[in-house]
């Protein structure tokens, strides 16, 4: 088996360090990184890049030489004559200058070239004399310094003073994000990972390049991953477990105290534990050590509860705990007050309770089995189910089995299970499985009439209920039948019927906190959010989606795709409303690529990213994330979203002239979607793509027909986007038709379209430009670019060169090619550095120092320094004056 390649993975950070070194901004760059983040590799690449053109000295700090003056320079010749304890910097300077002189001669002897570069890895281990020497040389302008240090601890000593003096910038090597992890894995393996597996790799590695390479190597060596259909998939639940990983973790654990070991074991087994409880049991120092060393971290958004930083480390730590000790810890966890109800914690503890031979109640096992199947861990779910006694809980067990079959795409087998006579006659079974049955009908592409038939069957069952709690059971069944009717009405676009059903459901579930009532209410709210979107009331739709999202459920109770349905509905509503920021915030908040949701809404983040870029008119940029997400939807697509996103990708490919890709997507398109809005929009997107590829073909006529039929039905949330697309295709009547209905729409997109249509007809170029900027900052980039072009053309015709220049600049910043004709830049103007120009431009556009610092990842102090220098060069003293004179 071939070895896994070792990608670099730090190209952006290397580029930033090189940019800083080759500009005149600062003479020192600090690289902050925790262990395993790739700093040594970055410095090695940096050395190879710089040493071809200027003298470079690469050094490595080490604790063994911290007490030896100039000990870090021992690698150079002549150090033996300096004296190991010398406090005189003259010998060290002599050795350094001789080294750099020899390098300059080897490079051609250019004595006037840029100053030499000294690179120091682990500069936090430098001896004080060397640190003082390098700081002095930097301040004198004799060298440029690149120094790395452990980001978990602040850099101290003379080098840190360079930062305080404004002579240094910092580049932090943060953990690789999801996208960079995906790229790293693809380069290492030569093909992409399945999105769900990619998410697991990202989570388990913590974004560490060192761990990424180790995990991928272990997976290849152990056969934990396999290449299928040009995509890497997992062949086991823990694809990268192996000896290499155990060795690294054991080596790190060797330095921990006994109390830190005990505390770490408790967190590893408990999932999450309160800091106060841990410290009371094991001591503040033991817990702080684990935090300092990066073994544990606080839960997102809080400072109270702690969990393992890296899930893979957690698995290894748990495997190293003796069975008898793990049993004792698990028994003790009750007093440690872990969050046993949190889904991942419940799964983890249940598994370890079984491993340790401790008793587990049937309800606890069934909850864990439900969560395991929703997280697509069939093996673990089966293990929990097998541990449940045969007596009782038959309906719950069968519901989990049905969902497991659904996960495998075995829709026929699901329907066979649900057609068993005892299931049809069992009220509890119907309540637990009715929504999975409806999801199966939709996923299999069967007609909505099947769901209506299911609703009739459940009403008949309700009428026949004869039990002590008959009224409660009958009410729950009748309410569920209404939910099924609502699902069918939504599929068919019967919005008037849907409105009545939703009203009835919301009234029936008001104040009822029973599990099934909460499920029914949440689905009613989500369906109403989509209904309002179709009608064009995006503001009300966003509120309804927010209500549904705010509902809290016990996920271990029901096997339906409730969280995914709520999330996808909210995303659809946000995208339709023209609120990409809301969609992005929702993605970040829900982490929809995590565990089960990654499969139930395959490639979620990729698809939403692509959809947002398409909404903003970034069609070329939208294709890659859309295509990546579509690969996962081939494997599991219970919401039948593939057609909608294929249509988005098809239109994007058509608009960017990628006709061959467009044809492939056209051939793979299959109509249908869980959401009526998505179903109609998909037909519009496909017709728009057809019109782009064949302007004289039937595409435009099909769009007009759909737009008019939606308008007649009162579905303005679909008619307006259709006329907007036709406007982009140059349809002569589209502007008037769109303008006539915008007043009846609500939401950011409608407001943006009103502003766009008004501004496009204004004769004043400056007003058009300002309208474009207003749309730009709100994320409506396609509309903004159109106005920027109009502003540039209008200003040029009016002889307003300044406004034309600003419009072209705004268009360039918005990511579009521009006509460069216009006012040339002043050749004799003040020469600002690249960073000064960048900061001055942002300041001129009204951004505060704090905002600029955040955008450019600089300190506010550094931004202020650059801005002051720009003011002096330009002869101004305020942002207002800056706007008057700085036209670049």
C-alpha positions in Angstrom: 0.0 0.0 0.0 1.4 3.4 -1.0 2.4 5.9 1.7 0.2 8.9 2.4 1.6 12.1 1.0 2.5 14.8 3.5 1.0 18.1 2.3 2.4 21.4 3.6 -1.0 22.8 4.6 0.3 26.2 5.7 0.5 28.1 2.4 -1.6 31.2 3.5 0.5 31.6 6.7 3.7 31.2 4.7 2.5 33.8 2.2 1.7 36.2 5.0 5.1 35.8 6.6 6.8 36.4 3.3 4.7 39.5 2.6 5.6 40.9 6.0 9.3 40.2 5.4 9.4 41.8 2.0 7.4 44.9 2.9 8.7 47.8 5.0 6.2 47.4 7.7 8.1 45.6 10.5 11.5 44.1 10.8 10.3 41.1 13.0 7.6 38.5 12.6 6.5 36.2 15.5 4.9 32.9 14.6 2.7 31.6 17.4 1.7 28.0 17.3 0.8 25.1 19.6 2.6 21.8 19.2 1.7 19.9 16.0 0.4 23.0 14.1 3.2 22.8 11.5 5.5 25.7 12.6 8.8 23.8 12.0 7.7 22.8 8.5 6.7 26.4 7.8 10.1 27.7 8.9 11.8 25.1 6.8 9.8 26.2 3.7 10.6 29.8 4.6 14.3 29.0 4.7 14.2 27.4 1.3 12.3 30.3 -0.2 14.5 33.1 1.2 18.0 31.5 1.1 18.1 31.7 -2.7 18.1 35.5 -2.6 19.4 36.7 0.8 21.5 35.5 3.8 19.4 33.3 6.1 20.4 31.8 9.5 18.2 29.1 10.9 18.5 28.4 14.6 16.5 26.3 17.1 16.0 27.2 20.7 16.3 24.4 23.2 15.8 24.3 27.0 19.2 22.5 27.4 21.0 25.7 26.4 18.8 28.3 28.0 21.3 28.9 30.7 24.3 29.1 28.3 24.9 32.7 26.9 24.7 32.6 23.1 24.2 28.9 23.3 21.8 28.9 20.4 24.7 30.1 18.2 26.8 27.0 19.0 26.0 25.6 15.6 28.2 28.2 13.9 31.9 28.0 13.6 33.9 30.1 15.9 31.7 29.6 18.9 34.4 27.6 20.7 36.5 30.8 20.9 33.7 32.8 22.5 33.7 31.3 25.9 30.6 29.4 27.0 29.6 32.0 29.7 30.7 35.2 27.9 28.5 38.2 28.5 30.3 40.2 25.8 28.2 40.3 22.6 31.2 41.2 20.4 32.4 37.6 19.7 28.8 36.6 18.8 28.4 39.6 16.5 31.7 38.7 14.8 30.6 35.1 14.2 27.2 36.3 12.8 28.7 38.9 10.5 31.2 36.4 9.2 28.4 33.9 8.5 26.3 36.5 6.7 29.3 37.8 4.7 30.1 34.3 3.4 26.4 33.8 2.4 26.3 37.2 0.5 29.5 36.2 -1.4 27.9 32.9 -2.3 24.8 34.7 -3.6 26.8 37.2 -5.7 28.3 39.6 -3.2 25.5 42.2 -3.2 26.3 44.2 0.0 23.4 46.5 -0.5 20.8 43.8 -0.6 18.0 43.3 2.0 19.2 42.6 5.6 19.9 39.0 6.6 17.1 36.9 8.1 17.5 35.1 11.4 15.0 32.4 11.9 14.6 31.0 15.4 12.3 28.0 16.1 11.1 27.7 19.7 12.3 31.2 20.5 10.7 30.9 24.0 13.6 28.6 24.9 16.3 31.2 23.9 19.0 32.1 26.4 18.6 35.8 27.5 21.8 36.9 26.0 20.8 35.7 22.5 17.4 37.1 22.9 18.9 40.5 23.8 21.4 40.3 20.9 18.7 39.6 18.3 16.4 42.3 19.6 19.2 44.8 19.4 20.1 43.8 15.9 16.4 44.2 14.9 16.1 47.6 16.4 19.3 48.7 14.6 18.0 47.4 11.3 20.9 44.9 10.9 18.7 41.8 10.6 15.1 40.7 10.0 13.9 38.2 12.5 11.4 35.4 12.3 10.8 33.8 15.7 8.3 31.0 16.6 7.0 30.3 20.1 4.4 28.2 21.9 1.1 30.0 21.5 -0.1 28.6 24.9 2.3 30.8 26.7 3.2 34.5 26.1 6.7 35.3 24.7 8.8 37.0 27.3 12.2 38.7 27.4 13.8 41.2 25.1 12.2 39.9 22.0 8.7 40.6 23.4 9.7 44.2 23.7 9.8 44.4 19.9 6.0 43.9 19.9 5.5 46.7 22.4 7.6 49.0 20.2 5.5 48.3 17.1 8.5 46.6 15.4 6.9 43.2 15.2 3.8 41.6 13.8 2.4 38.2 14.7 1.2 35.4 12.5 -0.8 32.7 14.4 -0.9 29.1 13.2 -4.5 28.3 14.1 -5.9 24.8 13.7 -6.9 24.2 10.1 -10.5 24.9 9.5 -13.0 22.5 7.8 -12.2 23.6 4.3 -8.4 23.4 4.8 -8.7 20.0 6.4 -10.6 18.9 3.4 -7.9 20.2 1.0 -5.1 18.6 3.2 -6.8 15.2 3.2 -7.5 15.3 -0.6 -3.9 16.2 -1.3 -2.6 13.5 1.1 -4.8 10.8 -0.3 -5.3 11.9 -3.9 -9.1 11.9 -3.7 -11.7 13.5 -1.5 -13.1 12.1 1.7 -16.9 11.5 2.1 -18.1 14.7 3.8 -19.2 12.9 6.9 -15.8 11.2 7.2 -14.1 14.5 6.4 -16.0 16.2 9.3 -14.9 13.4 11.7 -11.3 13.8 10.5 -11.5 17.5 11.2 -13.0 17.0 14.7 -10.7 14.2 15.7 -7.5 15.9 14.5 -8.4 19.2 16.0 -7.1 20.8 12.8 -3.5 19.8 13.7 -1.5 19.0 10.5 0.7 16.6 12.5 -2.4 14.6 13.7 -4.0 14.9 10.3 -1.1 13.1 8.7 -0.9 10.5 11.5 -4.6 9.7 11.4 -4.7 9.4 7.6 -1.6 7.2 7.7 -3.1 5.0 10.4 -6.3 4.7 8.4 -4.5 3.7 5.2 -2.3 1.2 7.1 -5.1 -0.4 9.0 -7.6 -0.4 6.2 -9.9 2.0 8.1 -10.7 3.8 4.9 -11.3 2.6 1.4 -11.5 4.3 -2.0 -15.0 3.8 -3.5 -16.3 5.6 -6.6 -13.4 8.0 -6.3 -14.3 9.0 -2.8 -12.6 7.8 0.5 -15.1 6.2 2.8 -14.7 4.7 6.3 -14.8 0.9 6.7 -15.0 1.1 10.5 -16.4 3.4 13.2 -12.9 4.4 14.3 -11.0 4.4 11.0 -7.7 5.8 12.3 -7.1 3.9 15.6 -3.6 2.3 15.6 -0.3 1.9 17.4 1.2 5.2 16.1 -1.6 7.2 17.7 -1.4 5.3 21.0 2.4 5.9 21.1 2.0 9.7 20.7 -0.7 10.0 23.3 1.2 7.8 25.8 4.3 9.9 25.3 2.3 13.1 26.1 0.6 11.4 29.1 4.0 10.4 30.6 4.6 14.0 31.8 1.4 14.3 33.8 1.1 14.0 37.5 -1.0 11.3 39.1 -3.8 13.8 39.9 -3.8 15.1 36.4 -4.1 11.5 35.1 -7.1 10.9 37.4 -8.8 14.1 36.3 -8.2 13.3 32.6 -9.6 9.9 33.0 -12.7 11.3 34.6 -13.2 13.8 31.7 -12.5 11.1 29.1 -15.1 8.7 30.5 -17.6 11.4 31.6 -17.8 13.3 28.3 -18.2 16.7 30.0 -17.6 17.7 33.7 -17.8 20.9 35.6 -14.6 22.7 36.3 -15.5 23.3 39.9 -16.3 19.7 40.6 -13.1 18.5 38.9 -11.0 21.0 40.9 -12.7 20.0 44.2 -11.9 16.4 43.5 -8.5 16.5 41.9 -7.1 20.0 42.7 -6.8 23.3 40.8 -3.2 22.6 39.7 -4.1 19.2 38.1 -7.0 20.6 36.1 -5.0 23.7 35.1 -2.2 21.5 33.8 -4.6 19.7 31.6 -5.9 23.0 30.2 -2.4 24.4 29.7 -1.2 21.3 27.9 -4.3 21.3 25.7 -5.7 17.9 26.8 -9.0 19.5 27.8 -11.0 22.6 26.9 -14.1 24.5 27.9 -17.4 23.7 26.2 -18.3 26.1 23.4 -19.7 29.4 24.7 -18.9 28.8 28.4 -16.3 28.6 31.1 -17.9 26.1 33.4 -17.8 22.7 31.8 -14.8 20.9 30.4 -14.4 18.2 27.7 -11.5 16.5 25.9 -10.0 18.8 23.3 -9.4 16.0 20.9 -11.9 13.1 20.5 -9.2 10.8 19.2 -7.1 11.5 22.4 -10.2 10.7 24.3 -10.6 7.3 22.7 -7.0 6.4 23.4 -7.1 7.6 27.0 -10.3 5.5 27.6 -8.6 2.5 26.0 -5.7 2.8 28.4 -7.9 2.8 31.6 -8.0 -0.6 33.2 -11.5 -2.2 33.2 -11.7 -2.2 37.0 -10.7 1.5 37.3 -13.1 2.6 34.5 -15.9 0.8 36.4 -15.0 2.7 39.6 -14.8 6.0 37.7 -18.2 5.4 36.0 -19.8 4.7 39.4 -18.3 7.9 40.7 -19.5 10.0 37.8 -23.0 10.3 39.3 -21.5 12.4 42.1 -19.4 14.3 39.5 -22.6 15.5 37.9 -21.8 14.9 34.3 -24.3 15.9 31.6 -25.6 12.4 30.9 -28.5 13.7 28.8 -26.2 15.4 26.2 -26.4 13.1 23.1 -22.7 12.4 22.7 -22.2 12.0 26.4 -25.1 9.6 26.7 -23.7 7.5 23.8 -20.2 7.4 25.3 -21.3 6.6 28.8 -23.7 3.9 27.8 -21.0 2.1 25.8 -18.6 2.3 28.7 -21.2 1.1 31.2 -21.7 -2.0 29.0 -18.0 -2.5 28.6 -17.6 -2.3 32.4 -20.4 -4.8 33.1 -22.5 -2.2 34.9 -26.3 -2.4 34.8 -28.1 -0.2 32.2 -31.9 0.3 32.2 -33.8 -0.6 29.0 -35.0 3.0 28.6 -31.4 4.2 28.8 -30.3 1.6 26.3 -33.1 2.5 23.9 -32.4 6.2 24.1 -28.7 5.5 23.3 -29.7 3.2 20.5 -32.0 5.9 19.0 -29.2 8.4 19.2 -26.7 6.0 17.7 -28.9 5.3 14.7 -29.5 9.1 14.2 -25.7 9.4 14.3 -25.5 6.7 11.6 -23.6 4.3 13.9 -25.4 1.1 13.0 -23.0 -1.2 14.9 -23.4 0.7 18.2 -27.1 1.0 17.8 -27.4 -2.8 17.3 -25.2 -3.4 20.3 -27.5 -1.3 22.5 -30.6 -2.9 21.1 -29.3 -6.4 21.7 -28.7 -5.5 25.3 -32.4 -4.6 25.8 -34.5 -7.4 27.3 -37.0 -9.1 25.0 -39.9 -8.2 27.2 -41.5 -4.8 26.6 -40.5 -1.7 24.5 -41.3 -3.6 21.2 -42.5 -0.5 19.4 -39.5 1.6 20.3 -37.1 -1.2 19.2 -38.8 -1.7 15.9 -38.7 2.1 15.3 -35.0 2.1 15.7 -34.6 -0.8 13.4 -36.8 1.1 10.8 -34.6 4.1 11.0 -31.5 2.0 10.6 -33.0 0.5 7.4 -33.8 4.1 6.3 -30.2 5.1 6.9 -29.1 2.3 4.5 -31.5 3.5 1.8 -33.5 0.3 2.2 -36.9 2.0 1.7 -38.6 -1.2 0.7 -37.5 -2.9 3.9 -38.7 0.1 5.9 -42.2 -0.1 4.4 -42.3 -3.9 5.0 -41.5 -3.3 8.7 -44.1 -0.6 9.0 -46.8 -2.8 7.2 -46.5 -5.5 9.9 -50.0 -6.1 11.3 -49.0 -5.6 14.9 -47.3 -2.2 13.9 -50.5 -1.1 12.1 -52.6 -1.9 15.2 -50.3 -0.5 17.9 -50.9 3.2 18.7 -47.4 3.6 20.3 -45.8 2.1 17.2 -47.7 4.5 14.9 -46.7 7.5 17.0 -43.1 6.5 17.0 -42.9 5.4 13.3 -45.5 7.5 11.4 -43.1 10.3 10.5 -40.4 7.9 9.4 -43.0 6.3 7.2 -43.8 9.7 5.7 -40.1 10.4 5.2 -39.8 7.1 3.4 -42.6 8.0 1.0 -40.9 11.3 0.2 -37.4 9.8 -0.1 -38.6 7.0 -2.3 -40.3 9.6 -4.6 -43.8 8.2 -4.0 -46.9 10.4 -4.4 -48.2 12.5 -1.5 -51.5 10.6 -1.7 -49.6 7.8 0.1 -49.1 10.1 3.1 -52.8 11.1 3.0 -53.7 7.4 3.1 -51.4 7.0 6.1 -53.3 9.8 7.8 -56.7 8.1 7.1 -55.3 4.9 8.6 -54.2 6.6 11.8 -57.5 8.4 12.2 -59.2 5.0 11.9 -56.9 3.6 14.6 -57.7 6.5 16.9 -61.4 5.7 16.6 -60.7 2.1 17.7 -58.5 2.9 20.7 -59.8 1.2 23.8 -57.5 1.7 26.8 -57.3 3.3 30.2 -55.7 6.4 28.7 -57.8 6.3 25.6 -58.5 10.0 25.4 -54.8 11.0 25.6 -53.8 8.4 23.0 -56.7 9.2 20.7 -55.8 12.9 20.8 -52.2 12.2 20.0 -53.1 10.0 17.1 -55.6 12.5 15.6 -53.0 15.3 15.9 -50.4 13.2 14.2 -52.9 12.5 11.4 -53.2 16.2 10.9 -49.4 16.5 10.8 -49.4 14.0 8.0 -52.1 15.8 6.1 -50.1 19.0 6.4 -47.0 17.3 5.0 -49.0 16.0 2.1 -50.6 19.5 1.5 -47.2 21.1 1.5 -45.9 18.6 -1.0 -48.9 19.4 -3.3 -48.7 23.1 -2.9 -52.2 23.3 -1.3 -51.3 26.3 0.9 -54.9 27.2 1.9 -55.4 23.7 3.3 -52.0 23.9 4.9 -52.8 27.1 6.7 -55.9 25.7 8.3 -54.1 22.5 9.4 -51.2 24.6 10.9 -53.6 26.8 12.8 -55.3 23.7 14.2 -52.0 22.1 15.2 -50.7 25.2 16.9 -53.9 25.5 18.9 -53.9 21.8 19.8 -50.3 21.8 21.0 -50.3 25.1 22.9 -49.1 24.4 26.5 -48.6 20.7 25.8 -45.0 19.7 26.6 -45.4 16.0 25.9 -42.7 14.6 23.5 -45.1 13.9 20.6 -46.8 17.3 21.0 -43.5 19.1 20.8 -42.6 17.2 17.7 -46.0 18.0 16.1 -45.7 21.7 17.0 -42.2 22.0 15.7 -43.2 20.5 12.4 -46.2 22.8 12.1 -44.0 25.9 12.7 -41.5 24.7 10.1 -44.2 24.1 7.6 -45.7 27.5 8.3 -42.3 29.1 7.7 -42.1 27.5 4.3 -45.7 28.5 3.5 -45.0 32.1 4.4 -41.9 32.0 2.2 -43.9 30.8 -0.8 -46.4 33.6 -0.2 -43.6 36.2 -0.1 -43.8 37.2 3.6 -40.1 36.5 4.4 -40.1 38.5 7.6 -42.9 36.4 9.1 -41.3 33.2 7.7 -38.0 34.0 9.4 -39.8 34.5 12.7 -41.7 31.2 12.3 -38.4 29.4 11.5 -36.9 30.9 14.5 -39.7 29.7 16.7 -39.2 26.1 15.3 -35.5 26.3 15.8 -35.9 27.5 19.4 -38.1 24.4 20.4 -36.2 21.9 22.5 -36.7 18.2 22.1 -35.4 15.0 23.6 -33.6 13.6 20.5 -33.4 10.2 22.0 -37.2 9.9 22.0 -38.1 9.9 18.3 -36.3 8.4 15.3 -37.6 11.0 12.8 -35.3 13.6 11.1 -36.8 16.4 13.2 -33.6 18.5 13.8 -32.5 18.2 10.2 -36.0 19.2 8.9 -36.0 22.3 11.1 -32.5 23.2 10.1 -33.1 22.7 6.4 -36.4 24.7 6.5 -34.7 27.5 8.3 -31.9 27.6 5.8 -34.3 27.6 2.8 -36.2 30.4 4.4 -33.0 32.4 5.0 -31.8 31.9 1.5 -35.2 32.8 0.0 -35.4 35.9 2.2 -32.0 37.1 0.8 -30.3 36.8 4.2 -27.1 35.0 3.6 -25.7 36.1 7.0 -28.6 34.4 8.7 -27.9 31.2 6.8 -24.2 31.3 7.7 -25.0 32.0 11.4 -27.4 29.1 11.4 -24.8 26.8 9.9 -22.3 27.9 12.5 -24.8 27.5 15.3 -26.1 24.1 14.4 -22.9 22.6 13.0 -25.1 20.7 10.5 -22.2 18.6 9.3 -21.8 17.0 12.7 -22.6 13.3 13.1 -26.2 12.4 12.0 -27.0 15.7 10.4 -24.0 15.3 8.1 -25.7 12.3 6.6 -29.3 13.4 6.8 -28.5 16.6 5.1 -25.4 15.4 3.3 -22.6 17.9 2.7 -24.7 20.6 4.4 -22.1 23.3 4.8 -20.8 22.8 1.3 -24.2 23.0 -0.2 -25.3 26.1 1.8 -21.9 27.8 1.0 -22.5 27.1 -2.7 -26.1 28.3 -2.5 -25.1 31.6 -0.8 -22.4 32.3 -3.4 -24.9 31.6 -6.2 -27.4 34.0 -4.4 -24.7 36.6 -4.4 -24.0 36.1 -8.1 -20.6 34.3 -7.5 -21.5 31.5 -9.9 -18.0 30.3 -10.6 -17.2 30.2 -6.9 -20.4 28.4 -6.1 -19.7 25.4 -8.2 -17.0 23.7 -6.2 -18.9 23.6 -2.9 -22.1 22.6 -4.7 -20.5 19.7 -6.5 -18.8 18.5 -3.3 -22.1 18.5 -1.4 -23.9 16.7 -4.2 -21.6 13.8 -4.0 -22.8 13.1 -0.5 -26.4 13.5 -1.5 -26.0 10.6 -3.9 -25.6 8.3 -0.8 -28.3 9.7 1.5 -31.0 12.2 0.7 -34.1 11.8 2.8 -35.2 15.4 2.2 -34.9 14.8 -1.6 -32.7 17.9 -1.8 -30.5 16.7 -4.6 -32.7 18.0 -7.4 -32.8 21.5 -5.9 -29.0 21.7 -5.6 -28.3 20.0 -9.0 -30.5 22.8 -10.5 -28.4 25.5 -8.6 -25.2 23.9 -9.9 -26.6 23.6 -13.4 -27.6 27.3 -13.6 -24.1 28.3 -12.2 -22.4 26.1 -14.8 -24.5 27.6 -17.6 -23.9 31.2 -16.5 -20.1 30.6 -16.3 -20.0 29.0 -19.8 -19.1 25.5 -18.5 -21.3 23.8 -21.1 -19.9 20.3 -20.7 -20.4 20.3 -16.9 -23.9 21.8 -17.4 -24.9 19.0 -19.7 -23.7 16.4 -17.2 -25.7 18.1 -14.5 -28.7 18.3 -16.8 -28.6 14.6 -17.4 -28.4 13.8 -13.7 -31.3 16.0 -12.7 -34.3 14.4 -11.1 -37.2 16.5 -10.1 -38.7 16.4 -6.6 -38.0 17.8 -3.2 -39.5 17.6 0.3 -40.1 21.3 0.2 -42.7 22.8 -2.2 -40.5 25.9 -2.4 -37.5 23.9 -3.4 -39.5 21.9 -6.0 -40.7 25.0 -7.8 -37.4 26.8 -7.5 -35.6 23.8 -9.0 -37.7 24.0 -12.1 -37.0 27.7 -12.4 -33.3 27.2 -12.0 -33.2 24.5 -14.6 -35.2 26.6 -17.1 -32.8 29.6 -16.4 -29.8 27.3 -17.1 -31.5 26.2 -20.3 -32.1 29.8 -21.3 -28.4 30.7 -20.7 -27.2 27.8 -22.8 -29.8 28.3 -25.6 -31.1 31.9 -25.6 -33.6 31.1 -28.4 -34.7 27.8 -26.8 -37.8 27.1 -24.6 -36.1 28.0 -21.3 -37.4 31.6 -21.1 -41.0 30.6 -22.0 -41.0 27.9 -19.3 -39.8 30.5 -16.8 -42.5 33.0 -17.8 -45.2 30.2 -17.6 -44.1 29.3 -14.1 -43.8 32.9 -13.0 -47.3 33.7 -14.2 -48.9 30.6 -12.7 -47.2 31.3 -9.3 -48.4 34.9 -9.5 -52.0 33.8 -10.2 -51.9 31.4 -7.2 -50.7 34.3 -5.0 -47.3 32.6 -4.5 -45.3 35.8 -4.8 -42.3 34.4 -3.0 -41.8 32.2 -6.1 -43.1 34.6 -8.8 -40.8 37.4 -7.9 -37.6 35.4 -8.0 -38.7 34.1 -11.4 -39.2 37.6 -12.8 -35.9 38.6 -11.3 -34.1 35.8 -13.1 -35.9 36.8 -16.3 -34.7 40.4 -15.7 -31.1 39.1 -15.7 -31.8 37.3 -19.0 -33.0 40.5 -20.6 -36.7 39.8 -20.7 -38.4 43.1 -21.8 -41.3 43.0 -19.4 -39.6 41.5 -16.4 -38.7 44.9 -14.7 -42.3 46.1 -14.7 -43.7 42.7 -13.5 -41.2 42.5 -10.7 -41.7 46.2 -9.8 -45.5 45.6 -9.5 -45.2 42.9 -6.9 -42.3 44.0 -4.7 -44.4 46.3 -2.5 -46.3 43.1 -1.4 -43.1 41.3 -0.4 -41.2 41.5 2.8 -37.6 40.7 3.8 -34.0 41.7 2.9 -34.2 40.5 -0.8 -37.4 42.4 -1.5 -35.9 45.5 0.1 -32.7 45.1 -1.9 -34.6 44.7 -5.2 -36.6 47.8 -4.5 -33.5 49.8 -3.9 -31.8 48.3 -6.9 -34.6 49.1 -9.3 -34.9 52.6 -8.0 -31.1 53.3 -8.1 -30.7 51.8 -11.6 -32.8 54.6 -13.0 -31.3 57.5 -11.1 -29.2 59.9 -13.2 -26.7 60.8 -10.4 -23.7 58.5 -10.5 -22.8 59.2 -6.9 -26.3 58.1 -5.7 -26.0 54.9 -7.8 -22.6 54.2 -6.2 -23.9 54.7 -2.7 -26.9 52.4 -3.4 -24.4 49.8 -4.6 -22.3 50.1 -1.5 -25.5 49.7 0.6 -26.4 46.5 -1.1 -22.8 45.3 -1.0 -22.4 45.5 2.8 -25.7 43.6 3.1 -24.4 40.7 1.0 -26.3 41.4 -2.2 -23.1 41.4 -4.2 -24.6 40.6 -7.6 -27.0 43.6 -7.4 -24.2 45.8 -6.0 -21.9 44.9 -8.9 -24.6 45.8 -11.4 -25.0 49.2 -9.8 -21.2 49.7 -9.6 -21.1 49.2 -13.4 -24.0 51.5 -13.9 -22.4 54.1 -11.7 -19.0 53.9 -13.5 -20.7 54.2 -16.9 -22.9 57.1 -15.8 -20.0 59.0 -14.2 -17.8 58.5 -17.3 -20.6 59.9 -19.5 -21.0 62.9 -17.1 -17.3 63.6 -17.0 -17.1 62.7 -13.3 -13.8 61.0 -13.2 -13.5 60.7 -9.4 -16.9 58.9 -9.0 -16.0 56.7 -12.0 -12.7 55.8 -10.3 -14.5 55.0 -7.0 -17.1 52.9 -8.8 -14.4 50.9 -10.7 -12.6 50.4 -7.4 -15.8 49.2 -5.6 -16.4 46.8 -8.5 -12.9 45.4 -8.3 -13.3 44.9 -4.5 -16.6 43.2 -5.1 -14.8 40.6 -7.2 -15.6 41.5 -10.8 -13.5 42.5 -13.7 -13.7 46.2 -14.5 -13.0 48.6 -17.3 -9.7 50.2 -16.3 -10.2 53.2 -18.5 -10.7 56.5 -16.5 -8.6 58.8 -14.3 -5.0 57.5 -14.0 -3.4 57.4 -10.5 -1.2 60.4 -9.7 2.3 59.3 -10.6 3.9 61.9 -8.2 1.6 61.2 -5.3 2.8 60.1 -1.8 4.2 56.6 -1.7 2.4 54.5 0.9 3.4 51.0 1.8 1.1 48.2 0.9 -0.2 47.9 4.4 -0.6 51.7 4.8 -2.7 51.7 1.5 -4.8 48.9 2.7 -5.5 50.4 6.1 -5.9 54.0 4.7 -8.5 52.7 2.2 -10.5 50.9 4.9 -10.3 54.0 7.1 -11.4 56.2 4.2 -14.4 54.0 3.7 -15.5 54.6 7.3 -14.2 51.6 9.2 -13.0 52.1 12.8 -9.6 51.1 13.9 -11.1 48.2 15.8 -12.9 46.9 12.7 -9.8 47.2 10.6 -7.8 45.3 13.2 -10.4 42.6 13.1 -10.5 42.4 9.3 -6.7 42.3 8.9 -5.9 40.2 12.0 -3.8 43.0 13.4 -3.7 44.7 16.8 -5.5 48.0 17.2 -2.1 49.5 18.2 -0.6 48.4 14.9 -3.5 49.8 12.9 -3.1 53.1 14.6 0.6 53.3 13.9 0.1 52.6 10.1 -2.7 55.1 9.9 -0.6 57.8 11.6 2.2 57.2 9.1 -0.3 57.4 6.2 -1.7 60.6 7.6 1.7 62.2 7.7 2.6 61.1 4.2 -0.8 62.4 2.8 -0.7 65.6 4.9 -4.1 65.0 6.6 -5.2 64.6 10.1 -8.7 63.0 9.9 -10.7 60.3 8.1 -12.8 63.0 6.4 -9.7 64.6 5.0 -8.4 61.2 4.0 -11.5 60.6 1.9 -10.8 63.9 0.1 -7.2 63.2 -0.9 -6.7 59.4 -0.9 -8.3 58.2 -4.1 -6.3 55.0 -4.6 
